[in-house]
């Protein structure tokens, strides 16, 4: 069903009750799987990701010398058949899955202090349990928490979200107001981008757009996205601090 003017009521609310600049509920937990070096479970709206980390460790197979002595980040994304409405089993070699893996790996290659673990591999596995928009952003956020849980040194968090351009057909809404943190229905109907930042200063490390958008709207979309990433960074930081507090209390008690 197309996203029509009913998406916004007189109070300027979206179908899920949020305003244009509101995030969905974000819930996360660390150390959810004891068999890995680090793990995290994240819910961003109805998008649910389980992330596990193994390493740093010696690579199982050597593919030749690439001239780099830094640790390599390897990412594997597993999309469960029941995660979406189409019940389609996605192969590891599928183009969409490969793009996700490559984007996440490149993002963390830039923030992980790989020189501390030369000639080693850090394996990140992302299990997509449910999809309802912002999949890349949720994968990046979950991987951040899992790497922190594994004790992998990084320069800072990576926090990510999505931003869409408002439908121009709705004259009651200022077209310059983008929509923050999209659900699945909004992603299907609106042009959007995924953005990720690192550090409190909001350094952009991922900016991906797979749809067309008017150039005049791009600046506002990026601005709202930066603000959203800042909000998500604060939430992730609180999750890490609360987890550390519980671990400390358990050891002291």
DRENDO-1510 file (C-alpha; in Angstrom, 1 decimal, always signed):
<recs>
REC; n; res; u; v; w
REC; 1; UNK; +0.0; +0.0; +0.0 .
REC; 2; UNK; +1.6; +3.3; -0.9 .
REC; 3; UNK; +2.5; +5.8; +1.8 .
REC; 4; UNK; -0.2; +8.5; +1.3 .
REC; 5; UNK; -1.1; +11.7; +3.2 .
REC; 6; UNK; -2.6; +9.6; +6.0 .
REC; 7; UNK; +1.0; +9.0; +7.1 .
REC; 8; UNK; +0.7; +12.4; +8.9 .
REC; 9; UNK; -2.1; +13.5; +11.1 .
REC; 10; UNK; -2.8; +17.0; +12.0 .
REC; 11; UNK; -0.3; +16.6; +14.8 .
REC; 12; UNK; +2.3; +15.7; +12.2 .
REC; 13; UNK; +2.7; +12.1; +13.3 .
REC; 14; UNK; +3.9; +9.1; +11.3 .
REC; 15; UNK; +2.0; +5.8; +11.1 .
REC; 16; UNK; +3.9; +4.4; +14.1 .
REC; 17; UNK; +3.1; +7.5; +16.2 .
REC; 18; UNK; +6.5; +9.2; +16.0 .
REC; 19; UNK; +7.3; +12.7; +14.9 .
REC; 20; UNK; +9.7; +13.4; +12.0 .
REC; 21; UNK; +12.8; +13.6; +14.2 .
REC; 22; UNK; +12.1; +10.8; +16.7 .
REC; 23; UNK; +14.0; +7.5; +16.9 .
REC; 24; UNK; +12.4; +4.2; +17.3 .
REC; 25; UNK; +12.8; +2.3; +20.6 .
REC; 26; UNK; +16.4; +1.0; +20.8 .
REC; 27; UNK; +17.1; -1.8; +23.2 .
REC; 28; UNK; +20.5; -3.6; +23.5 .
REC; 29; UNK; +22.3; -6.1; +25.7 .
REC; 30; UNK; +25.9; -7.2; +25.8 .
REC; 31; UNK; +27.5; -10.6; +26.6 .
REC; 32; UNK; +24.4; -12.6; +25.4 .
REC; 33; UNK; +26.4; -15.5; +24.1 .
REC; 34; UNK; +29.2; -17.1; +26.2 .
REC; 35; UNK; +30.7; -19.2; +23.3 .
REC; 36; UNK; +32.1; -16.1; +21.6 .
REC; 37; UNK; +34.7; -13.5; +22.6 .
REC; 38; UNK; +32.1; -10.8; +22.5 .
REC; 39; UNK; +28.4; -10.6; +21.7 .
REC; 40; UNK; +25.5; -8.2; +21.6 .
REC; 41; UNK; +21.8; -8.3; +20.9 .
REC; 42; UNK; +20.2; -5.2; +19.5 .
REC; 43; UNK; +16.6; -4.2; +18.7 .
REC; 44; UNK; +16.1; -1.0; +16.7 .
REC; 45; UNK; +12.4; -0.8; +16.3 .
REC; 46; UNK; +11.4; -4.2; +15.0 .
REC; 47; UNK; +14.8; -4.8; +13.4 .
REC; 48; UNK; +16.6; -7.3; +15.5 .
REC; 49; UNK; +20.3; -8.3; +15.2 .
REC; 50; UNK; +22.5; -10.7; +17.1 .
REC; 51; UNK; +26.2; -9.9; +16.8 .
REC; 52; UNK; +29.1; -12.1; +17.8 .
REC; 53; UNK; +32.9; -11.4; +17.6 .
REC; 54; UNK; +35.8; -13.9; +17.6 .
REC; 55; UNK; +39.4; -12.8; +17.8 .
REC; 56; UNK; +41.8; -11.3; +17.4 .
REC; 57; UNK; +43.1; -14.6; +16.2 .
REC; 58; UNK; +45.5; -16.1; +13.6 .
REC; 59; UNK; +43.7; -16.4; +10.2 .
REC; 60; UNK; +42.6; -19.9; +9.4 .
REC; 61; UNK; +43.7; -19.6; +5.8 .
REC; 62; UNK; +46.2; -17.3; +4.3 .
REC; 63; UNK; +45.3; -15.7; +0.9 .
REC; 64; UNK; +48.7; -14.2; +0.3 .
REC; 65; UNK; +50.4; -11.1; +1.5 .
REC; 66; UNK; +48.6; -7.9; +1.1 .
REC; 67; UNK; +51.4; -5.7; +2.5 .
REC; 68; UNK; +49.4; -4.8; +5.7 .
REC; 69; UNK; +50.4; -5.8; +9.2 .
REC; 70; UNK; +47.2; -4.6; +10.8 .
REC; 71; UNK; +44.4; -6.9; +12.0 .
REC; 72; UNK; +41.8; -7.5; +9.3 .
REC; 73; UNK; +38.1; -7.2; +10.0 .
REC; 74; UNK; +36.0; -10.0; +8.5 .
REC; 75; UNK; +32.2; -9.7; +8.5 .
REC; 76; UNK; +29.7; -12.4; +7.9 .
REC; 77; UNK; +26.0; -11.5; +7.6 .
REC; 78; UNK; +23.4; -14.3; +8.0 .
REC; 79; UNK; +19.8; -13.3; +7.1 .
REC; 80; UNK; +17.4; -15.8; +8.6 .
REC; 81; UNK; +14.5; -16.9; +6.3 .
REC; 82; UNK; +11.9; -15.8; +8.9 .
REC; 83; UNK; +13.4; -12.3; +9.4 .
REC; 84; UNK; +11.3; -10.7; +6.6 .
REC; 85; UNK; +7.8; -11.1; +5.1 .
REC; 86; UNK; +9.0; -12.9; +2.0 .
REC; 87; UNK; +10.4; -15.9; +3.9 .
REC; 88; UNK; +13.2; -16.0; +1.4 .
REC; 89; UNK; +16.5; -17.7; +2.3 .
REC; 90; UNK; +19.3; -15.4; +1.3 .
REC; 91; UNK; +22.6; -17.0; +0.3 .
REC; 92; UNK; +26.0; -15.7; +1.5 .
REC; 93; UNK; +26.9; -14.8; -2.0 .
REC; 94; UNK; +23.9; -12.7; -2.7 .
REC; 95; UNK; +24.7; -9.2; -3.8 .
REC; 96; UNK; +22.8; -7.4; -1.0 .
REC; 97; UNK; +24.4; -9.5; +1.7 .
REC; 98; UNK; +27.9; -9.0; +0.2 .
REC; 99; UNK; +27.3; -5.2; +0.2 .
REC; 100; UNK; +26.3; -5.3; +3.8 .
REC; 101; UNK; +29.4; -7.3; +4.7 .
REC; 102; UNK; +31.8; -5.1; +2.8 .
REC; 103; UNK; +30.3; -1.8; +4.2 .
REC; 104; UNK; +30.4; -3.0; +7.8 .
REC; 105; UNK; +34.0; -4.3; +7.4 .
REC; 106; UNK; +35.3; -1.1; +5.8 .
REC; 107; UNK; +33.6; +1.0; +8.5 .
REC; 108; UNK; +35.2; -0.8; +11.4 .
REC; 109; UNK; +38.6; -1.2; +9.6 .
REC; 110; UNK; +38.8; +2.6; +10.0 .
REC; 111; UNK; +38.1; +2.7; +13.8 .
REC; 112; UNK; +39.6; -0.6; +15.1 .
REC; 113; UNK; +43.2; -0.1; +16.3 .
REC; 114; UNK; +44.4; -3.0; +14.1 .
REC; 115; UNK; +48.1; -2.2; +14.5 .
REC; 116; UNK; +47.9; -3.6; +18.0 .
REC; 117; UNK; +47.2; -7.1; +16.6 .
REC; 118; UNK; +49.4; -7.5; +13.5 .
REC; 119; UNK; +48.7; -10.3; +11.1 .
REC; 120; UNK; +45.5; -11.4; +12.8 .
REC; 121; UNK; +41.8; -11.5; +12.1 .
REC; 122; UNK; +38.8; -10.2; +14.0 .
REC; 123; UNK; +35.6; -12.0; +12.8 .
REC; 124; UNK; +32.2; -10.3; +13.2 .
REC; 125; UNK; +29.1; -12.4; +12.6 .
REC; 126; UNK; +25.8; -10.6; +12.3 .
REC; 127; UNK; +22.6; -12.7; +12.5 .
REC; 128; UNK; +19.5; -10.8; +11.2 .
REC; 129; UNK; +16.6; -12.1; +13.2 .
REC; 130; UNK; +14.0; -9.6; +12.1 .
REC; 131; UNK; +13.8; -6.9; +9.5 .
REC; 132; UNK; +11.8; -3.7; +9.7 .
REC; 133; UNK; +14.0; -1.0; +8.1 .
REC; 134; UNK; +17.4; +0.5; +8.9 .
REC; 135; UNK; +19.1; -2.9; +8.4 .
REC; 136; UNK; +22.6; -1.5; +7.7 .
REC; 137; UNK; +22.4; +1.0; +10.6 .
REC; 138; UNK; +21.2; -1.8; +13.0 .
REC; 139; UNK; +24.1; -4.0; +11.9 .
REC; 140; UNK; +26.6; -1.3; +12.5 .
REC; 141; UNK; +25.2; -0.5; +15.9 .
REC; 142; UNK; +25.1; -4.1; +17.0 .
REC; 143; UNK; +28.7; -4.7; +15.7 .
REC; 144; UNK; +29.9; -1.7; +17.7 .
REC; 145; UNK; +28.5; -3.2; +21.0 .
REC; 146; UNK; +29.8; -6.7; +20.2 .
REC; 147; UNK; +33.4; -5.4; +19.5 .
REC; 148; UNK; +33.3; -3.4; +22.7 .
REC; 149; UNK; +32.2; -6.5; +24.6 .
REC; 150; UNK; +35.1; -8.5; +23.0 .
REC; 151; UNK; +37.6; -5.9; +24.3 .
REC; 152; UNK; +38.7; -4.9; +20.8 .
REC; 153; UNK; +40.3; -1.4; +21.1 .
REC; 154; UNK; +38.6; +1.2; +18.9 .
REC; 155; UNK; +39.0; +5.0; +18.5 .
REC; 156; UNK; +35.3; +5.4; +19.3 .
REC; 157; UNK; +31.8; +4.1; +18.8 .
REC; 158; UNK; +30.2; +3.8; +15.4 .
REC; 159; UNK; +26.6; +4.9; +15.6 .
REC; 160; UNK; +24.3; +4.7; +12.6 .
REC; 161; UNK; +20.7; +5.6; +11.5 .
REC; 162; UNK; +18.6; +6.2; +8.4 .
REC; 163; UNK; +17.0; +9.4; +7.1 .
REC; 164; UNK; +14.3; +9.8; +4.4 .
REC; 165; UNK; +13.1; +12.8; +2.3 .
REC; 166; UNK; +9.6; +13.9; +3.3 .
REC; 167; UNK; +6.9; +13.2; +0.6 .
REC; 168; UNK; +6.4; +16.4; -1.4 .
REC; 169; UNK; +2.7; +15.7; -1.9 .
REC; 170; UNK; +1.9; +16.6; +1.7 .
REC; 171; UNK; +1.6; +20.3; +1.8 .
REC; 172; UNK; +1.0; +20.4; +5.6 .
REC; 173; UNK; +4.6; +19.3; +6.2 .
REC; 174; UNK; +7.7; +21.4; +5.5 .
REC; 175; UNK; +9.5; +19.6; +2.7 .
REC; 176; UNK; +12.8; +20.4; +4.5 .
REC; 177; UNK; +11.9; +18.2; +7.4 .
REC; 178; UNK; +13.4; +14.7; +6.7 .
REC; 179; UNK; +12.2; +11.6; +8.5 .
REC; 180; UNK; +14.6; +10.0; +11.0 .
REC; 181; UNK; +15.1; +6.3; +11.6 .
REC; 182; UNK; +12.9; +4.6; +9.0 .
REC; 183; UNK; +10.8; +1.5; +9.4 .
REC; 184; UNK; +10.3; -1.0; +6.6 .
REC; 185; UNK; +7.2; +0.6; +5.1 .
REC; 186; UNK; +8.9; +4.0; +5.0 .
REC; 187; UNK; +12.0; +2.6; +3.3 .
REC; 188; UNK; +9.9; +1.0; +0.6 .
REC; 189; UNK; +8.1; +4.3; -0.3 .
REC; 190; UNK; +10.6; +7.1; +0.3 .
REC; 191; UNK; +14.1; +8.0; -0.9 .
REC; 192; UNK; +16.5; +7.6; +2.0 .
REC; 193; UNK; +20.2; +7.3; +3.0 .
REC; 194; UNK; +22.1; +5.5; +5.7 .
REC; 195; UNK; +24.7; +7.4; +7.7 .
REC; 196; UNK; +27.1; +6.4; +10.4 .
REC; 197; UNK; +29.5; +8.5; +12.5 .
REC; 198; UNK; +32.3; +7.9; +14.9 .
REC; 199; UNK; +33.3; +10.0; +17.9 .
REC; 200; UNK; +31.5; +12.8; +19.7 .
REC; 201; UNK; +32.5; +15.2; +16.9 .
REC; 202; UNK; +30.4; +13.1; +14.5 .
REC; 203; UNK; +33.0; +12.1; +11.9 .
REC; 204; UNK; +31.1; +10.5; +9.0 .
REC; 205; UNK; +32.4; +7.0; +8.2 .
REC; 206; UNK; +29.5; +5.6; +6.2 .
REC; 207; UNK; +27.2; +7.5; +3.9 .
REC; 208; UNK; +25.1; +5.3; +1.6 .
REC; 209; UNK; +22.2; +6.2; -0.7 .
REC; 210; UNK; +20.6; +3.7; -3.0 .
REC; 211; UNK; +17.7; +5.9; -4.1 .
REC; 212; UNK; +17.4; +9.2; -5.9 .
REC; 213; UNK; +16.7; +12.4; -4.0 .
REC; 214; UNK; +16.6; +16.1; -4.9 .
REC; 215; UNK; +19.9; +17.7; -4.3 .
REC; 216; UNK; +18.3; +20.6; -2.4 .
REC; 217; UNK; +17.1; +18.2; +0.2 .
REC; 218; UNK; +20.4; +16.3; +0.8 .
REC; 219; UNK; +21.9; +18.8; +3.2 .
REC; 220; UNK; +18.9; +18.8; +5.5 .
REC; 221; UNK; +18.9; +15.0; +5.4 .
REC; 222; UNK; +22.5; +14.7; +6.4 .
REC; 223; UNK; +22.1; +17.3; +9.1 .
REC; 224; UNK; +19.2; +15.3; +10.7 .
REC; 225; UNK; +21.1; +12.1; +10.2 .
REC; 226; UNK; +24.1; +13.5; +12.1 .
REC; 227; UNK; +21.8; +14.5; +15.0 .
REC; 228; UNK; +20.2; +11.0; +15.0 .
REC; 229; UNK; +23.7; +9.4; +15.1 .
REC; 230; UNK; +24.5; +11.5; +18.1 .
REC; 231; UNK; +21.4; +10.4; +19.9 .
REC; 232; UNK; +22.1; +6.7; +19.1 .
REC; 233; UNK; +25.7; +7.1; +20.3 .
REC; 234; UNK; +24.4; +8.3; +23.6 .
REC; 235; UNK; +22.1; +5.3; +23.9 .
REC; 236; UNK; +24.9; +2.9; +23.0 .
REC; 237; UNK; +27.2; +4.5; +25.5 .
REC; 238; UNK; +24.6; +4.2; +28.2 .
REC; 239; UNK; +24.2; +0.5; +27.4 .
REC; 240; UNK; +27.9; -0.1; +27.7 .
REC; 241; UNK; +28.1; +1.8; +31.0 .
REC; 242; UNK; +25.2; +0.0; +32.5 .
REC; 243; UNK; +26.7; -3.4; +31.5 .
REC; 244; UNK; +30.1; -2.4; +33.0 .
REC; 245; UNK; +28.4; -1.4; +36.2 .
REC; 246; UNK; +26.6; -4.7; +36.4 .
REC; 247; UNK; +29.8; -6.7; +35.8 .
REC; 248; UNK; +31.6; -4.7; +38.4 .
REC; 249; UNK; +28.8; -5.2; +41.0 .
REC; 250; UNK; +28.8; -8.9; +40.3 .
REC; 251; UNK; +32.6; -9.1; +40.9 .
REC; 252; UNK; +32.5; -7.0; +44.0 .
REC; 253; UNK; +29.4; -8.9; +45.4 .
</recs>
